[in-house]
Amino acid sequence: MKDNQKNYSEKLRFVLALLTAAMLVITATATSAAASLSAPSDVEGRTYAEAVAALTEKDIITGDADGYFHPDQPLTRAQICVIIVRAMNPPASFVNGAASQNARRSGFSDMLGYGWAEGYVAYAVEKKVTNGYPDGTFRPGNDVTVDELVTMTLRAAGYTDEDFGDVWLPGAYINKAKEINALRGLPEQLPEYASKWMAAQMVYNMLGEIEAANRQEETPGQSAEIPAETPESDGMIYLDGAFDENFSSFAGKPITSDVKVYTYGLKKEYNEKMDLPDDPAAYTEVTVYKYKKVSAPIWYELTDGKISKIILPQDVGFSGYAYVVINSTPKTIGADGGAADALATLTAGYPITWPLASGVSLPRLRSGEIVELQLRNGEVRSISFVENAKGKYFAELTKEAALVKEYSGSVITLSEAGGSERSYSLRPNATIYVLDSDGKYSSERPSSIKKGAKIRLYDVSADRADEVDLVVVTKQ
């Protein structure tokens, strides 16, 4: 009963703020070297006020549901995963999912009641920032220790156990943190357990290193280049099965988060006796995110019990509708192995290049708009804007770019013609795209929705009409 009460209380004071992904701006401010930033009022005048304000501005931490930060309260293991993963800044769909894509599951047996943290815990474990326990639990409600806080923060910044002797030595991480001045602002005599303000200060101290270590590089699949090296096929295993909807397993076998995926040949040619060529020009490197719930024969390689490399046919891929923004129109390899026009997109937040089927023409792109793709076996069969969409639920709520008057508590209020206003509710797993001045889209956090921004809102799921699944923000 006490554990249930603790979980309920925790969600009331901390989790609801994370679900809404809202930045709570109160009256107090803390001044940093660069700008005056807002933060919850109960950190005003504290030595850690700048850290809290800076992380609040970046949507890495939030105030609690009552509007305060409660800096001296402890943090749980689930909560610190959310904070550190947000500092690592993965695409939002990796941890929150999207309207058409569920977040990854962590696989731990004791995450019931912690669905708000599931994707963050899964990501932290995949990136080796933290681990579960040998009994298959994560113990998300346990208070995080200072040893765990320091270790997770340094791991997020690129340090590994191998740097300290190939085993977890908390003292070694503490000593390294002292050496690189990562503990500045923390008590000289460190306590056993970490408070919220200590976590904010520690992550703030290492934020530059964390961001540098996790800078998002172009994901394979944005262009269809010949791989630099021939995929080594010796020792690979043949299997016919299906990917799950989260790209985390194939036929029940777990897939690494950095799996290498190559296409070669046609599905009809695949069998366990086929020969795989040694010529790199025979392959195309793609991304696993093209294969949601796709059935296919594959060749795969295991590393530490997980699939780390896959070779599959060129003529398989996702079938259904996808709602995307288009970054470019490169050439790629079509399902028949020949050259094809393609759309380099962000789809559910993931960078994916989709080849166009024969006879489908490249569209005249319209800046700042979501596009509907009808896909079959990973090929684009039709391209539609909202006014001629074929999908049942595709609708633009704004009709044209509108100005944000206010964004607070997951509610977007827009200024409309004649001085009127209209409000929309942002779904917790909404995907946010930001269009920069060069005409390129990126997947961003809800904190990019700011007063005065030009914005378009879309619904692509069977829910209430005022709930937003997709957002396009245009930088001024």
C-alpha positions in Angstrom: 0.0 0.0 0.0 2.8 2.4 0.8 4.5 1.8 -2.5 1.2 2.5 -4.3 0.7 5.7 -2.3 4.3 6.7 -3.2 3.7 6.1 -6.9 0.5 8.1 -6.8 2.0 11.0 -4.9 5.0 11.0 -7.2 2.9 11.3 -10.3 0.9 14.2 -8.8 3.9 16.3 -7.9 6.3 15.5 -10.8 5.0 13.1 -13.5 2.1 15.2 -14.7 4.5 18.0 -15.5 6.6 15.6 -17.6 3.6 14.2 -19.4 2.5 17.7 -20.5 6.1 18.6 -21.4 5.2 22.1 -20.3 7.7 24.7 -19.2 6.2 26.3 -16.1 7.1 30.0 -16.1 6.4 31.7 -12.8 7.4 35.1 -11.6 11.0 34.6 -10.4 14.0 34.9 -12.7 17.6 33.9 -12.6 20.2 35.7 -14.6 22.8 33.7 -16.5 25.7 35.1 -18.5 23.6 34.9 -21.7 20.0 35.8 -20.8 17.4 36.3 -18.1 15.6 32.9 -17.7 12.4 32.1 -15.8 12.2 29.3 -13.2 9.9 28.2 -10.4 9.8 30.8 -7.6 11.2 28.5 -4.8 14.7 28.6 -6.3 15.0 32.4 -6.3 18.2 33.5 -4.7 19.6 30.0 -4.4 23.1 29.1 -5.6 21.6 26.6 -8.1 19.0 29.1 -9.5 20.9 29.5 -12.7 21.1 25.8 -13.3 17.4 25.3 -12.7 16.5 28.2 -14.9 18.7 27.1 -17.8 17.4 23.5 -17.7 13.8 24.7 -17.4 14.3 26.9 -20.5 15.5 23.9 -22.4 12.6 21.8 -21.2 15.0 19.3 -19.5 13.3 19.8 -16.1 10.0 21.3 -15.1 8.3 22.6 -12.0 5.9 20.3 -10.2 2.2 20.4 -10.8 1.8 23.0 -8.0 4.2 25.4 -9.8 7.1 24.9 -7.5 10.4 23.0 -7.9 10.8 21.6 -4.4 14.5 21.6 -4.7 15.3 19.6 -1.6 13.1 16.6 -2.4 14.7 13.4 -3.5 14.5 12.0 -7.0 13.7 8.5 -8.1 15.6 6.4 -10.6 12.8 6.9 -13.1 12.8 10.7 -12.7 16.6 11.0 -13.1 16.4 9.0 -16.3 13.9 11.5 -17.7 16.1 14.4 -16.8 19.4 13.0 -18.2 17.8 11.6 -21.4 16.2 15.0 -22.1 19.7 16.5 -21.7 20.9 14.0 -24.3 18.2 15.4 -26.6 17.1 12.3 -28.6 14.4 12.8 -31.2 11.1 13.0 -29.2 9.6 10.0 -30.9 12.4 7.8 -29.5 11.1 8.3 -26.0 7.5 9.6 -26.3 6.4 7.7 -29.4 4.1 9.5 -31.9 0.5 9.4 -33.1 1.4 6.5 -35.3 4.3 5.1 -33.3 4.6 3.8 -29.8 7.6 4.6 -27.6 10.1 1.8 -27.0 9.5 -0.5 -24.0 12.2 -1.0 -21.4 11.3 -4.7 -20.8 11.7 -4.4 -17.0 9.1 -6.3 -15.0 8.4 -3.6 -12.5 7.5 -0.6 -14.7 3.7 -0.7 -14.0 2.6 2.8 -13.1 5.7 4.3 -14.7 4.5 4.5 -18.3 5.5 8.2 -18.3 9.1 7.1 -17.9 9.1 3.9 -20.0 10.6 5.3 -23.2 13.2 7.3 -21.2 14.3 4.3 -19.2 14.5 2.2 -22.4 16.7 4.9 -24.1 19.0 5.3 -21.1 19.6 1.5 -20.9 20.2 1.3 -24.7 22.7 4.1 -24.5 24.4 2.4 -21.5 23.7 5.3 -19.2 22.1 3.0 -16.6 21.2 -0.6 -16.1 18.6 -2.8 -14.5 19.1 -5.4 -11.9 19.9 -9.1 -12.4 16.4 -10.1 -11.4 14.9 -8.2 -14.4 13.7 -5.2 -12.4 14.7 -1.5 -12.7 13.3 -0.4 -9.3 12.1 2.9 -10.8 10.7 4.2 -7.5 13.9 3.9 -5.6 15.6 7.2 -4.6 18.6 7.8 -6.8 22.0 7.9 -5.0 24.7 10.4 -5.6 26.9 7.6 -6.9 24.1 6.8 -9.5 23.6 10.5 -10.4 27.3 11.1 -11.0 27.7 7.9 -12.9 24.7 8.4 -15.2 25.6 12.0 -15.9 29.2 11.1 -16.9 28.0 8.2 -19.0 25.6 10.5 -20.8 28.7 12.7 -21.5 30.5 9.8 -23.1 32.4 8.2 -20.2 32.2 4.4 -19.9 33.1 1.7 -17.3 36.0 0.8 -19.6 37.6 4.1 -18.8 37.8 3.0 -15.2 38.7 -0.7 -15.4 35.8 -2.3 -17.2 33.6 -2.6 -14.0 31.4 0.0 -12.3 33.4 1.7 -9.7 31.4 4.6 -8.2 34.4 6.1 -6.5 36.2 6.3 -9.9 33.3 8.2 -11.4 33.3 10.6 -8.4 37.0 11.2 -8.7 36.7 11.9 -12.4 33.8 14.3 -11.7 36.0 16.2 -9.2 38.9 16.2 -11.7 36.7 17.8 -14.5 34.9 20.2 -12.1 31.6 18.5 -12.7 30.7 18.8 -9.0 30.9 22.5 -8.8 28.1 23.9 -6.7 27.5 20.6 -4.9 28.2 20.0 -1.2 31.8 19.2 -0.5 30.7 16.3 1.7 28.4 14.5 -0.7 25.3 12.9 0.9 24.2 9.3 0.1 21.1 10.4 -1.9 20.7 13.1 -4.5 18.1 15.9 -4.2 16.4 17.6 -7.1 18.6 20.7 -6.9 21.7 18.5 -6.9 20.6 16.7 -10.0 19.9 20.0 -11.7 23.3 21.4 -10.8 25.1 18.3 -11.9 23.4 18.0 -15.3 23.9 21.8 -15.8 27.6 21.5 -15.1 28.0 18.8 -17.7 25.4 20.0 -20.2 27.8 21.1 -22.9 29.7 17.7 -22.7 26.4 15.8 -22.8 25.1 17.7 -25.8 28.5 17.2 -27.6 28.5 13.5 -26.9 25.0 13.0 -28.2 24.9 15.4 -31.2 22.5 13.8 -33.7 24.3 12.9 -36.9 22.5 12.1 -40.1 20.8 8.8 -39.7 21.3 6.1 -42.4 18.3 6.3 -44.7 18.4 10.0 -45.3 20.4 9.2 -48.4 20.9 5.9 -50.1 24.6 5.7 -50.4 26.7 2.6 -51.1 28.1 1.6 -47.8 31.7 2.4 -47.2 32.5 -1.2 -46.4 31.1 -4.5 -47.6 28.7 -6.0 -45.0 30.6 -9.0 -43.7 28.2 -11.9 -44.3 30.3 -14.7 -42.8 28.6 -16.1 -39.7 25.2 -14.4 -40.4 22.0 -16.4 -39.8 19.0 -16.7 -42.0 15.5 -16.1 -40.5 12.0 -15.4 -41.8 9.9 -13.3 -39.4 8.6 -9.8 -38.6 9.8 -6.6 -37.0 7.8 -5.3 -34.0 6.1 -1.9 -34.1 8.9 -0.3 -32.1 11.8 -1.5 -34.2 13.2 -3.1 -31.1 12.9 -6.8 -32.1 12.6 -9.2 -35.0 10.8 -12.5 -34.6 11.2 -11.9 -30.8 14.9 -11.4 -31.0 16.0 -8.0 -29.6 17.7 -5.4 -31.9 20.4 -3.1 -30.8 19.6 0.7 -30.9 22.5 1.2 -33.4 21.7 -1.7 -35.7 23.2 -1.6 -39.2 20.6 -2.4 -41.9 21.4 -3.1 -45.5 19.2 -3.9 -48.5 20.2 -6.4 -51.3 18.2 -8.2 -53.9 14.6 -9.2 -54.0 12.4 -11.1 -51.6 11.8 -13.9 -54.0 15.6 -14.6 -54.1 16.0 -15.1 -50.4 16.6 -18.5 -48.9 19.0 -20.0 -46.4 21.3 -21.3 -49.2 21.6 -18.0 -51.2 25.0 -16.4 -51.7 25.5 -12.8 -50.5 27.9 -10.8 -52.7 31.2 -9.2 -51.5 30.8 -6.1 -53.6 29.8 -3.0 -51.5 28.0 -1.6 -54.6 25.4 -4.4 -54.3 24.1 -3.0 -51.1 22.4 0.1 -49.8 22.5 1.2 -46.2 19.1 2.1 -44.8 17.4 2.7 -41.5 15.5 0.2 -39.4 12.7 2.7 -39.0 11.3 1.8 -42.4 10.2 -1.6 -41.2 7.4 -1.1 -38.7 5.6 -4.5 -38.3 7.1 -5.6 -41.7 7.4 -9.3 -42.4 10.6 -10.3 -44.4 13.3 -12.9 -44.7 16.6 -11.5 -43.4 20.2 -12.4 -42.7 21.3 -11.2 -39.3 24.3 -11.1 -36.9 24.2 -11.2 -33.1 26.3 -9.1 -30.7 25.9 -9.8 -27.0 22.6 -11.6 -27.7 21.1 -8.8 -29.8 20.7 -8.3 -33.6 23.4 -5.8 -34.6 23.4 -6.2 -38.4 20.6 -7.0 -40.9 20.6 -7.7 -44.6 17.1 -7.8 -46.2 15.4 -7.5 -49.6 15.0 -4.2 -51.4 11.3 -4.8 -52.1 10.0 -4.9 -48.5 9.0 -2.1 -46.2 6.1 -0.4 -44.4 2.7 -0.4 -46.0 0.1 2.2 -45.0 -0.2 5.9 -44.6 2.6 8.1 -43.2 2.4 11.8 -42.4 5.7 13.5 -43.0 7.7 16.7 -43.7 10.1 16.6 -46.7 13.7 17.8 -46.4 14.9 17.0 -49.9 14.3 14.8 -53.0 17.4 12.7 -53.5 18.0 9.7 -55.7 17.9 6.2 -54.1 17.5 2.5 -54.9 14.0 1.4 -55.9 12.4 -1.9 -55.1 13.6 -3.3 -58.4 17.2 -2.4 -57.6 17.3 0.4 -60.1 17.7 4.2 -59.5 14.6 5.9 -58.2 13.5 9.4 -57.1 12.9 9.6 -53.4 11.7 11.8 -50.5 14.1 12.4 -47.6 11.6 12.9 -44.8 11.0 13.1 -41.1 8.4 10.4 -40.4 7.0 10.2 -36.8 10.2 12.1 -35.9 12.5 9.6 -37.6 14.7 10.5 -40.7 13.6 8.1 -43.4 14.1 8.2 -47.2 11.1 6.7 -49.1 11.7 5.7 -52.8 8.9 6.7 -55.3 7.2 3.9 -57.2 7.4 4.0 -61.0 5.0 6.6 -62.3 4.8 8.7 -59.2 6.1 12.2 -59.7 7.9 14.4 -57.3 5.6 17.0 -55.8 6.0 20.8 -55.8 6.9 21.2 -52.2 4.9 23.7 -50.0 6.9 25.1 -47.1 5.7 24.4 -43.6 3.1 21.7 -44.5 2.6 18.1 -43.5 2.4 15.7 -46.5 0.5 12.4 -46.6 2.3 9.4 -48.2 0.5 6.3 -49.2 3.1 3.5 -49.0 3.3 -0.1 -50.2 6.2 -2.3 -49.3 8.2 0.8 -48.5 7.6 2.6 -51.8 5.5 5.8 -52.2 2.4 5.1 -54.3 0.8 8.5 -53.9 1.7 11.9 -52.3 -1.1 14.2 -51.0 -1.5 17.5 -49.3 -4.3 17.8 -46.7 -7.0 19.1 -49.2 -6.8 15.9 -51.3 -5.7 13.4 -48.7 -6.8 9.8 -48.9 -6.3 8.9 -45.3 -9.4 8.9 -43.0 -8.1 11.1 -40.2 -5.7 13.6 -41.8 -6.8 17.2 -41.0 -5.2 20.6 -40.5 -6.7 22.3 -37.5 -5.2 25.7 -38.3 -5.9 25.8 -42.1 -3.0 28.3 -42.4 -0.1 29.5 -40.3 -1.2 31.2 -37.1 0.5 33.0 -34.3 1.0 31.5 -30.9 -0.4 33.8 -28.2 0.4 31.4 -25.3 1.6 27.9 -24.6 1.1 26.5 -21.1 0.1 23.2 -19.6 0.0 21.4 -22.9 -2.6 24.0 -24.2 -1.7 26.0 -27.3 -3.7 29.3 -27.6 -3.6 30.9 -31.1 -4.4 34.5 -32.1 -6.9 34.4 -35.0 -8.3 37.0 -37.4 -10.3 39.8 -35.8 -8.6 39.5 -32.4 -10.3 36.2 -31.5 -8.5 33.3 -29.9 -8.7 29.5 -30.2 -7.1 26.8 -28.0 -5.9 23.3 -28.8 -4.7 20.5 -26.6 -1.3 19.1 -27.4 -1.2 15.3 -27.0 1.7 14.0 -24.8 3.2 12.1 -27.8 2.7 14.9 -30.3 5.6 15.3 -32.8 7.0 18.8 -33.1 8.8 19.8 -36.3 10.7 23.1 -36.6 11.3 24.6 -40.1 14.5 26.7 -40.2 15.4 29.6 -42.4 17.2 27.2 -44.8 14.0 25.3 -45.4 15.1 22.2 -43.4 13.0 20.5 -40.8 14.2 19.1 -37.5 12.3 17.1 -34.8 12.2 19.2 -31.6 10.7 19.4 -28.1 7.4 21.2 -27.2 9.5 24.0 -25.7 10.0 25.2 -29.3 6.4 26.4 -29.2 6.9 30.0 -28.1 4.7 33.1 -28.0 4.7 34.8 -31.3 5.8 31.7 -33.3 4.2 30.9 -36.6 2.6 27.5 -36.3 0.4 24.9 -38.1 -1.4 22.2 -36.2 -2.5 18.8 -37.5 -4.6 15.8 -36.4 -3.8 12.4 -37.8 -5.6 10.1 -35.4 -9.1 9.1 -34.3 -9.4 11.4 -31.3 -11.1 14.7 -30.4 -10.7 17.3 -33.1 -8.9 19.8 -30.9 -6.2 17.4 -29.9 -3.0 18.0 -31.8 -0.8 15.1 -33.1 1.6 17.1 -35.4 3.0 20.6 -35.1 5.1 22.6 -37.6 6.8 25.7 -36.2 8.4 28.1 -38.6 11.4 30.0 -37.3 11.2 33.7 -37.8 
